[in-house]
């Protein structure tokens, strides 16, 4: 028995030593119900913490001790709220909280000024804090599959934002401030209640290459009549031509079918979506069908 305990203690010591040397703590699928004390005791050593797919209900206040942590991944747990001292994690660049039970985000979220990627899909959020506008380095925001009825006006202050995903919510309109997102490349708003979008969106968001509005009241005619549509169409076509040349056409995880749209002849082709969300094809296949570009849209 003593030998077994010694081996267990040695194994634990080796694990902690490895965590300290690499800065990476990965405890996925470990059936954890609470944060391990030995992880919190690592303090400044932790760079990445991944506790995906456990049974964690809360994040302890002591997580603020991990001041050098850059990646926090807590997807698929039972977390209901974030600690108010979250803002002390000033080195944090990536935070993944998908698939929890979070109902609100603290105002202190805005203190994470180095945050570049925030994904909190599949929760129970009804609103986002206005302080989210302080995240000036944020390039990806994923708030899909929540209960959001609107996005705060301050989201337009996330000037580095390149990708905004807000599928499967209850959003009725977008704030006019989204037109300030000059680096925005992809805007995904499938399955909401949007009947119109800011009239200057296509004109002002000059980097925008993809917009997905599947299952919304807005019509294709409305979209095509917007100022800046021709310029948007040119960017979109250029992007997808490159992807076609790579023999890959992008589909959407949220669609059972993909609409291939030829802007010149309004030719449509419905293709079944593969499990991984992509449709493989060759350039010659597409040319034979007379499809020189594609658009995932209004299926």
Secondary structure per residue as TSV (DSSP state, phi and psi in degrees):
chain	resnum	aa	ss	phi	psi
A	1	X	-	360.0	-42.2
A	2	X	H	-63.3	-37.3
A	3	X	H	-65.1	-40.7
A	4	X	H	-62.9	-43.9
A	5	X	H	-63.4	-38.5
A	6	X	H	-63.7	-41.7
A	7	X	H	-64.0	-41.5
A	8	X	H	-62.4	-43.8
A	9	X	H	-63.8	-40.6
A	10	X	H	-65.1	-41.3
A	11	X	H	-62.3	-42.5
A	12	X	H	-64.5	-42.5
A	13	X	H	-62.9	-40.3
A	14	X	H	-64.9	-39.2
A	15	X	H	-63.8	-45.6
A	16	X	H	-63.7	-40.4
A	17	X	H	-62.5	-38.7
A	18	X	H	-66.0	-41.9
A	19	X	H	-59.1	-43.5
A	20	X	H	-65.2	-39.8
A	21	X	H	-75.0	-35.6
A	22	X	H	-94.1	-25.6
A	23	X	-	78.4	5.0
A	24	X	E	-112.2	119.9
A	25	X	E	-113.4	111.2
A	26	X	E	-121.0	111.0
A	27	X	-	-130.2	54.9
A	28	X	T	-71.5	147.4
A	29	X	T	51.6	40.8
A	30	X	-	-102.2	7.0
A	31	X	-	60.1	31.8
A	32	X	-	-76.6	137.7
A	33	X	S	-107.8	-18.2
A	34	X	S	-139.3	161.2
A	35	X	-	-67.4	130.3
A	36	X	-	-64.0	133.4
A	37	X	H	-60.3	-36.0
A	38	X	H	-65.6	-24.8
A	39	X	H	-74.2	-46.0
A	40	X	H	-64.6	-27.4
A	41	X	T	-76.2	-9.3
A	42	X	T	-73.1	-19.2
A	43	X	G	51.2	-116.2
A	44	X	G	-74.5	-7.3
A	45	X	G	-75.8	-25.9
A	46	X	-	-77.9	126.3
A	47	X	S	-107.1	-38.4
A	48	X	E	-130.8	129.9
A	49	X	E	-125.3	117.0
A	50	X	E	-123.2	107.3
A	51	X	-	-120.0	39.5
A	52	X	-	-62.4	144.6
A	53	X	S	57.9	58.1
A	54	X	S	-123.7	-157.1
A	55	X	-	-125.9	36.2
A	56	X	-	-70.6	132.8
A	57	X	-	-101.8	-31.1
A	58	X	-	-143.0	157.8
A	59	X	-	-102.1	120.8
A	60	X	-	-68.4	152.7
A	61	X	G	-60.8	-28.5
A	62	X	G	-66.6	-7.6
A	63	X	G	-62.4	-19.6
A	64	X	G	-66.2	-12.9
A	65	X	G	-71.7	-19.9
A	66	X	-	-85.2	64.2
A	67	X	T	-70.6	-16.5
A	68	X	T	-100.9	5.8
A	69	X	-	-67.4	130.9
A	70	X	-	-107.9	-25.9
A	71	X	E	-130.6	121.8
A	72	X	E	-120.9	114.5
A	73	X	E	-122.7	109.8
A	74	X	-	-129.1	35.1
A	75	X	-	-67.0	151.0
A	76	X	S	57.1	61.0
A	77	X	S	-128.2	-155.7
A	78	X	-	-123.9	27.2
A	79	X	-	-68.3	133.2
A	80	X	-	-105.5	-25.1
A	81	X	-	-154.1	162.2
A	82	X	-	-104.6	146.8
A	83	X	-	-67.4	146.8
A	84	X	G	-71.8	-16.5
A	85	X	G	-92.6	17.2
A	86	X	G	-56.4	-31.5
A	87	X	G	-63.0	-11.9
A	88	X	G	-76.5	-11.5
A	89	X	-	-83.0	68.3
A	90	X	T	-69.9	-15.1
A	91	X	T	-90.7	-5.1
A	92	X	-	-65.4	128.1
A	93	X	-	-113.8	-29.0
A	94	X	E	-132.6	129.2
A	95	X	E	-135.3	118.3
A	96	X	E	-116.0	116.7
A	97	X	-	-129.2	25.5
A	98	X	-	-60.5	146.3
A	99	X	S	68.8	44.1
A	100	X	S	-120.0	-157.0
A	101	X	-	-128.3	35.8
A	102	X	-	-75.1	128.4
A	103	X	-	-101.2	-20.5
A	104	X	-	-157.2	158.8
A	105	X	-	-112.9	138.7
A	106	X	-	-71.4	153.5
A	107	X	G	-59.6	-26.4
A	108	X	G	-64.7	-11.4
A	109	X	G	-54.6	-35.5
A	110	X	G	-65.3	-10.6
A	111	X	G	-82.0	-10.3
A	112	X	-	-83.2	68.3
A	113	X	T	-70.3	-14.9
A	114	X	T	-94.2	-0.9
A	115	X	-	-62.5	129.3
A	116	X	-	-110.4	-31.2
A	117	X	E	-134.9	123.7
A	118	X	E	-128.4	116.9
A	119	X	E	-125.3	119.0
A	120	X	-	-138.2	41.9
A	121	X	-	-74.1	159.8
A	122	X	S	67.0	39.5
A	123	X	S	-121.4	-153.8
A	124	X	-	-128.3	33.7
A	125	X	-	-68.2	133.7
A	126	X	S	-104.8	-15.1
A	127	X	-	-160.3	164.5
A	128	X	-	-114.1	145.7
A	129	X	-	-68.4	146.4
A	130	X	G	-60.6	-25.7
A	131	X	G	-67.0	-8.0
A	132	X	G	-61.0	-22.8
A	133	X	G	-66.5	-12.6
A	134	X	G	-80.4	-8.4
A	135	X	-	-84.8	75.6
A	136	X	T	-74.2	-13.9
A	137	X	T	-100.4	2.7
A	138	X	-	-69.1	123.1
A	139	X	-	-106.4	-25.1
A	140	X	E	-130.0	127.6
A	141	X	E	-129.2	117.3
A	142	X	E	-119.7	109.4
A	143	X	-	-122.1	28.0
A	144	X	-	-64.5	156.5
A	145	X	S	57.2	53.7
A	146	X	S	-126.3	-154.4
A	147	X	-	-124.5	34.3
A	148	X	-	-71.5	133.1
A	149	X	S	-99.7	-15.1
A	150	X	-	-161.1	164.1
A	151	X	-	-107.0	140.1
A	152	X	-	-66.8	150.4
A	153	X	G	-57.8	-30.5
A	154	X	G	-67.4	-14.0
A	155	X	G	-60.7	-23.7
A	156	X	G	-69.6	-8.1
A	157	X	G	-93.5	-1.2
A	158	X	-	-82.2	73.1
A	159	X	T	-65.3	-18.2
A	160	X	T	-92.2	0.4
A	161	X	-	-62.7	126.4
A	162	X	-	-111.1	-27.8
A	163	X	E	-137.8	123.1
A	164	X	E	-122.5	116.7
A	165	X	E	-114.5	119.2
A	166	X	-	-139.0	40.3
A	167	X	-	-66.5	156.8
A	168	X	S	57.3	54.4
A	169	X	S	-128.6	-157.7
A	170	X	-	-122.9	26.7
A	171	X	-	-69.1	130.6
A	172	X	-	-100.5	-30.7
A	173	X	-	-154.3	159.5
A	174	X	-	-99.0	145.7
A	175	X	-	-67.7	147.1
A	176	X	G	-60.4	-23.3
A	177	X	G	-65.7	-16.0
A	178	X	G	-62.5	-19.9
A	179	X	G	-67.7	-13.1
A	180	X	G	-81.5	-9.2
A	181	X	-	-83.5	78.2
A	182	X	T	-71.8	-13.5
A	183	X	T	-100.5	1.3
A	184	X	-	-65.3	124.7
A	185	X	-	-107.4	-32.3
A	186	X	E	-137.0	129.2
A	187	X	E	-128.5	112.5
A	188	X	E	-115.9	117.0
A	189	X	-	-133.3	33.7
A	190	X	-	-59.6	146.4
A	191	X	S	56.9	58.3
A	192	X	S	-127.1	-154.6
A	193	X	-	-125.7	34.3
A	194	X	-	-80.6	122.7
A	195	X	S	-106.0	-15.5
A	196	X	-	-157.3	157.6
A	197	X	-	-123.7	159.5
A	198	X	-	-50.0	130.3
A	199	X	T	-60.8	-24.7
A	200	X	T	-96.3	6.5
A	201	X	H	-56.5	-52.0
A	202	X	H	-69.7	-32.2
A	203	X	H	-72.5	-42.9
A	204	X	H	-86.6	-33.5
A	205	X	-	-87.1	78.8
A	206	X	T	-73.9	-9.4
A	207	X	T	-95.8	-6.9
A	208	X	-	-63.6	124.8
A	209	X	-	-118.5	-20.9
A	210	X	E	-142.1	130.5
A	211	X	E	-136.3	128.3
A	212	X	E	-121.8	119.4
A	213	X	-	-129.1	34.5
A	214	X	T	-56.6	136.7
A	215	X	T	61.2	51.6
A	216	X	S	-131.4	159.8
A	217	X	S	-67.5	-18.7
A	218	X	-	-63.8	146.0
A	219	X	-	-105.2	161.1
A	220	X	H	-62.1	-38.9
A	221	X	H	-59.5	-44.5
A	222	X	H	-57.6	-45.2
A	223	X	H	-64.9	-45.0
A	224	X	H	-67.7	-23.3
A	225	X	T	-86.0	-3.7
A	226	X	S	-70.4	144.9
A	227	X	T	-63.4	132.5
A	228	X	T	95.1	2.0
A	229	X	H	-63.8	-42.1
A	230	X	H	-62.5	-40.9
A	231	X	H	-66.0	-42.1
A	232	X	H	-60.1	-43.9
A	233	X	H	-61.4	-37.6
A	234	X	H	-66.7	-42.0
A	235	X	H	-64.3	-43.6
A	236	X	H	-62.4	-44.5
A	237	X	H	-63.4	-41.7
A	238	X	H	-63.1	-41.8
A	239	X	H	-63.4	-49.1
A	240	X	H	-74.9	-25.6
A	241	X	H	-61.9	-38.9
A	242	X	H	-64.6	-40.1
A	243	X	H	-70.5	-35.0
A	244	X	H	-64.7	-40.9
A	245	X	H	-62.4	-23.1
A	246	X	T	-90.1	9.0
A	247	X	T	64.4	27.7
A	248	X	E	-135.9	130.9
A	249	X	E	-113.7	127.9
A	250	X	E	-79.9	133.2
A	251	X	-	-105.5	-160.3
A	252	X	-	-133.3	133.4
A	253	X	T	-62.4	-22.2
A	254	X	T	-89.1	0.1
A	255	X	-	-117.7	142.6
A	256	X	S	-84.1	-21.3
A	257	X	E	-134.9	158.2
A	258	X	E	-118.5	131.2
A	259	X	E	-91.3	120.4
A	260	X	E	-97.5	118.3
A	261	X	E	-117.1	121.5
A	262	X	-	-96.8	111.4
A	263	X	T	-63.6	-27.2
A	264	X	T	-79.1	-45.8
A	265	X	T	-112.0	0.6
A	266	X	-	53.9	36.8
A	267	X	-	-78.3	133.6
A	268	X	E	-124.0	146.4
A	269	X	E	-139.9	124.0
A	270	X	E	-95.7	125.6
A	271	X	E	-121.6	143.2
A	272	X	E	-68.6	142.2
A	273	X	-	-85.3	135.2
A	274	X	-	-76.8	164.9
A	275	X	T	-60.3	-32.0
A	276	X	T	-86.7	4.7
A	277	X	S	85.1	5.6
A	278	X	E	-119.4	155.4
A	279	X	E	-121.2	121.4
A	280	X	E	-88.2	138.0
A	281	X	-	-159.2	164.9
A	282	X	-	-105.8	159.1
A	283	X	H	-58.1	-40.3
A	284	X	H	-64.0	-38.9
A	285	X	H	-57.5	-43.9
A	286	X	H	-69.2	-43.2
A	287	X	H	-65.0	-35.9
A	288	X	H	-62.3	-31.2
A	289	X	T	-87.5	-2.0
A	290	X	T	76.3	23.7
A	291	X	-	-105.3	105.9
A	292	X	-	-96.4	0.1
A	293	X	-	-162.8	166.7
A	294	X	-	-140.2	156.6
A	295	X	-	-145.8	122.5
A	296	X	-	-84.3	110.4
A	297	X	-	-162.3	146.5
A	298	X	-	36.0	48.5
A	299	X	-	-76.7	360.0
